[in-house]
Amino acid sequence: MTTQMAQEIAEQPEAVSRTLDALRPLRGELAHLARGTRHVLFVARGSSDNACVYGRYLVETHAHRMAALAAPSVATHYHAEVDLSDALIVCVSQSGETREIVETLDWAASRGARTIAVTNDGASALARAADLTLITHAGRELAVPATKTYTTQLAAMAILATALAPTPPALDAELARVPKEMARLVEQREGVDAAAEHLAQSAETIVSGRGLLFGTALEVALKLEETCLRPVRGLSYADLRHGPIAVVDSEVAAVVVAAKDGPVVAGLTEVAIDLRERGATTIGIGGDATFAKACSLSVPGPDLTEAVAPLATVVPGQLMVEALARRLGLDPDSPRGLSKVTQTDAD
């Protein structure tokens, strides 16, 4: 029987295409709103936070602006008196109703920031409070694990970064190819079921990536934890090498995500080799031919350049998680103890 999660994974190409088409015309408004600001701060939780990791890297590497992930508690608990008059604040929530994200946007505005909301609900509290809203067009998402709401957020990040870039949107040609690549990965599923089988047999799992694909690594790790009920660490390969790699042995399955090009592929290949030499089963998602050979099992990724690869590289990871949940006898649509809208603190 097809799960709701699998159906929504398959809906992503159309959802991302709709979102890109809807948001491209807003580039002028985004650029105008950002005029006079110097920094970009992202605010989110969960999968939305992982989308913001991609947004941060893309804004810094493509739009050449310093960006960071803000801690909502600075606003909601510490009520910090900071000057945000030179900041653009991007608050991301699929529902637009996560209380602390809405409160953080209000706090940022009161401190002088320009505010942007990214949400799947244009009538939500977050959308109503922002100076400008980027509405993702994922459609209603019924499965608890975020799939199409996550990838449409990545599309919004790409539009934001290209709007802030000092040169015309050079990524448009690659962005136009994203839906087709996503659809190909969904249809082919190459290596997905074998990867799920390896993960089912492992005692521990780590997920690693770096740079523009780091958010993808964190998202795959989160999906494995919340959907398959297994403790998983998501780490930059730089952080992995600074200590945690010492615990890697034959009981560990390591998932490593990479783009087909870019400055970090060589380092990720070295990490994949190191992990295998320590006895781990290494599952590579994406990367180039050398990276694939360095892994115990290769799951092909999209034929997209590094800047936009995160929009599609997560798809094999999502498919792998859905297959693993079923393999473990779990319901991927309704993971234990989770709901669609999560509030960080109780009333």
C-alpha positions in Angstrom: 0.0 0.0 0.0 1.3 3.4 -0.9 1.9 5.7 2.1 0.9 9.3 2.3 4.6 10.2 2.7 5.4 8.4 -0.5 2.6 10.2 -2.3 3.8 13.6 -1.1 7.4 12.8 -2.0 6.1 12.2 -5.6 4.2 15.5 -5.6 7.4 17.5 -5.0 8.3 18.2 -8.7 5.0 20.0 -9.3 5.1 21.7 -5.9 8.5 23.1 -6.5 7.7 24.2 -10.0 4.6 26.0 -8.8 6.6 27.7 -6.0 9.3 28.9 -8.3 6.8 30.3 -10.8 4.9 32.1 -8.0 7.9 33.6 -6.3 10.1 34.7 -9.2 7.9 37.8 -9.8 8.6 38.9 -6.1 12.3 39.3 -6.6 11.9 43.1 -7.2 10.0 43.5 -3.9 12.6 41.4 -2.1 15.4 43.5 -3.4 13.6 46.7 -2.5 12.8 45.5 1.1 16.4 44.5 1.6 17.9 47.8 0.4 20.0 49.4 3.1 20.3 46.2 5.1 23.7 44.4 5.6 22.9 41.1 7.3 20.4 38.4 6.9 19.1 36.4 9.9 17.1 33.2 9.5 14.6 32.0 12.2 13.1 28.5 12.2 12.8 25.1 13.9 12.9 21.5 12.7 12.9 20.9 9.0 12.4 24.6 8.3 15.7 25.2 10.2 17.5 22.8 7.8 16.0 24.8 4.9 17.5 27.9 6.5 20.9 26.3 6.6 20.8 26.1 2.8 19.5 29.6 2.7 22.3 30.9 4.8 25.0 29.2 2.6 23.4 30.3 -0.6 22.9 34.0 0.5 26.6 34.1 1.6 28.1 32.3 -1.5 25.7 33.7 -4.2 24.4 37.0 -2.8 27.6 37.8 -1.0 25.9 38.9 2.2 26.7 37.7 5.7 23.9 35.5 7.1 23.3 33.5 10.3 20.7 31.4 12.0 19.2 33.3 14.9 18.2 31.7 18.2 14.4 32.4 18.9 15.0 32.2 22.6 17.0 35.5 22.4 13.7 37.1 21.5 11.1 35.0 23.3 12.9 34.4 26.6 15.7 36.9 26.9 14.0 39.8 25.2 17.4 41.1 24.1 17.7 44.8 23.4 19.7 44.5 20.1 19.8 46.9 17.2 18.4 45.1 14.1 18.0 48.2 11.9 20.5 46.9 9.4 19.1 43.3 9.3 16.7 41.4 7.1 14.9 38.7 9.2 13.6 35.7 7.4 11.2 33.6 9.5 10.3 30.2 8.2 7.4 28.0 9.3 5.4 25.6 7.1 2.2 26.2 9.1 3.0 29.9 9.9 1.5 29.2 13.4 4.5 28.2 15.4 4.2 30.6 18.3 7.8 31.3 19.0 8.6 32.0 15.3 5.7 34.5 15.1 6.9 36.1 18.4 10.5 36.3 17.1 9.3 38.1 13.9 7.4 40.6 16.0 10.4 41.2 18.3 12.7 41.6 15.3 10.3 44.2 13.7 10.2 46.1 17.0 14.0 46.2 17.0 14.1 47.8 13.5 14.4 44.8 11.2 12.7 44.3 7.8 10.8 41.0 8.0 10.1 38.2 5.5 7.9 35.2 6.2 8.2 31.9 4.4 5.2 29.7 4.9 2.8 27.4 3.2 -0.2 29.3 4.5 -0.7 32.8 3.3 -3.5 33.4 5.8 -1.3 32.4 8.8 -0.3 34.6 11.7 3.3 34.6 10.5 2.2 35.8 7.0 0.0 38.5 8.4 2.8 39.9 10.6 5.6 40.1 8.0 6.5 43.0 5.7 6.6 40.5 2.8 5.6 36.9 2.6 6.9 34.2 0.3 4.1 31.6 0.1 5.2 28.1 -0.8 2.8 26.3 -3.0 3.2 22.8 -1.6 -0.5 22.2 -1.2 -1.8 20.5 1.9 0.7 18.1 3.4 -1.0 15.3 5.4 2.0 13.1 6.5 3.7 14.4 9.6 7.2 14.3 8.2 7.8 17.4 6.0 8.7 16.6 2.4 7.1 18.9 -0.1 6.8 21.7 2.4 10.6 21.4 3.0 11.6 21.4 -0.7 9.3 24.3 -1.5 11.0 26.2 1.3 14.4 25.4 -0.4 12.9 26.9 -3.6 11.9 30.0 -1.6 15.5 30.2 -0.4 16.8 30.1 -3.9 14.5 32.9 -5.0 15.6 35.0 -2.0 19.3 34.6 -2.6 18.9 35.4 -6.3 16.9 38.5 -5.5 19.6 39.7 -3.1 22.5 38.9 -5.5 24.3 41.9 -7.1 24.1 40.3 -10.6 21.1 39.1 -12.6 19.7 35.7 -11.4 22.3 33.4 -13.1 20.8 30.3 -11.4 17.5 30.4 -13.2 18.5 28.0 -15.9 19.5 25.4 -13.3 16.5 26.1 -11.1 14.3 25.4 -14.2 15.8 21.9 -14.4 15.1 21.0 -10.7 11.5 19.6 -11.1 12.6 17.3 -13.9 15.5 16.0 -11.9 13.3 15.5 -8.8 10.8 13.5 -10.9 13.6 11.3 -12.3 14.9 10.4 -8.9 11.4 9.6 -7.6 10.7 7.3 -10.6 14.1 5.5 -10.7 14.7 5.0 -6.9 18.1 3.6 -7.8 19.8 2.3 -4.7 17.1 3.4 -2.3 15.8 0.0 -1.1 19.3 -1.4 -0.8 20.2 1.6 1.4 17.2 1.1 3.6 18.1 -2.6 4.0 21.7 -1.6 5.1 20.3 1.0 7.6 17.9 -1.6 9.0 20.8 -3.8 9.9 22.9 -1.1 11.6 23.1 -0.4 15.3 24.0 3.3 14.8 23.7 5.9 12.1 25.5 9.1 11.3 24.8 11.5 8.4 27.4 13.9 7.1 27.7 16.7 4.5 29.2 20.1 4.2 28.6 23.5 2.6 25.5 23.9 0.5 24.6 20.3 1.2 25.0 20.5 5.0 21.3 21.3 5.4 20.5 18.3 3.4 22.5 16.1 5.7 20.8 17.6 8.7 17.4 17.0 7.1 18.1 13.4 6.3 19.3 12.8 9.8 16.1 14.4 11.2 13.9 12.3 9.0 15.7 9.1 10.1 15.2 10.1 13.7 11.5 11.2 13.7 10.2 8.7 11.1 12.3 5.6 12.0 12.7 6.3 15.7 16.5 5.9 15.7 19.0 8.2 17.3 21.0 9.8 14.4 23.7 12.4 14.4 23.9 14.9 11.6 27.3 16.4 11.3 29.4 18.5 9.0 32.4 16.4 7.9 34.7 19.0 9.5 33.0 18.4 12.8 32.9 14.7 12.3 36.7 14.6 11.9 37.1 16.7 15.1 36.4 13.8 17.4 33.1 12.0 16.7 34.7 9.9 14.0 36.6 8.0 16.7 33.5 6.1 17.6 32.9 4.8 14.1 33.2 1.0 13.6 31.5 -1.9 11.9 28.3 -1.3 13.9 27.8 2.1 12.2 26.1 3.0 9.0 27.2 6.4 7.6 25.2 8.4 5.1 27.2 11.0 3.3 25.5 13.5 1.0 27.3 15.4 -1.8 26.7 17.4 -5.0 28.2 16.4 -8.3 30.6 19.4 -8.2 31.8 22.2 -5.9 34.8 22.7 -3.6 33.8 20.2 -0.9 33.3 17.0 -3.0 36.9 16.0 -2.6 36.8 16.3 1.2 33.5 14.3 1.4 35.2 11.6 -0.7 38.1 11.4 1.7 35.6 11.2 4.6 33.7 8.3 2.8 37.0 6.5 2.4 38.0 7.0 6.1 34.6 5.8 7.3 34.8 2.6 5.2 38.4 2.0 6.5 37.0 2.2 10.0 34.5 -0.6 9.2 31.4 1.5 8.6 28.9 0.8 5.8 29.0 4.1 3.9 25.9 5.1 1.9 26.7 7.9 -0.5 23.9 10.1 -1.9 24.8 12.1 -4.9 28.4 13.2 -5.6 30.6 12.5 -8.6 32.0 9.2 -9.9 35.0 9.2 -7.5 32.7 9.8 -4.5 30.4 7.0 -5.6 33.3 4.5 -5.8 34.5 5.6 -2.3 31.2 4.5 -0.8 30.0 1.0 0.1 26.7 1.8 -1.6 25.9 4.6 -4.0 22.5 6.2 -4.3 22.6 8.6 -7.3 21.7 12.2 -6.9 20.5 14.9 -9.3 22.4 16.2 -12.3 22.4 19.7 -10.9 25.2 22.1 -9.9 26.0 22.5 -6.2 24.1 25.8 -5.8 20.7 24.2 -6.5 21.4 20.5 -5.9 19.9 20.6 -2.4 16.4 21.0 -3.8 16.6 17.5 -5.3 19.4 15.7 -3.4 17.1 15.3 -0.5 14.7 13.2 -2.5 16.6 9.9 -2.4 17.1 10.5 1.3 13.3 10.9 1.8 12.6 7.8 -0.3 15.2 5.9 1.8 13.6 7.0 5.1 10.1 6.0 3.9 11.3 2.6 2.8 13.2 2.1 6.1 10.2 3.0 8.2 8.1 0.4 6.4 10.9 -2.2 6.6 10.9 -1.6 10.4 7.1 -2.0 10.6 6.5 1.7 11.4 4.0 4.1 10.0 6.0 6.9 8.2 2.8 9.0 8.0 2.3 9.4 11.7 5.6 9.0 13.7 5.2 8.4 17.4 4.7 11.5 19.5 4.8 14.0 16.7 2.2 16.4 15.3 2.1 18.6 12.2 2.5 21.9 14.2 5.0 21.8 17.0 5.1 24.4 19.8 8.4 24.7 21.6 7.0 25.7 25.0 3.7 24.8 26.6 1.4 27.6 27.7 
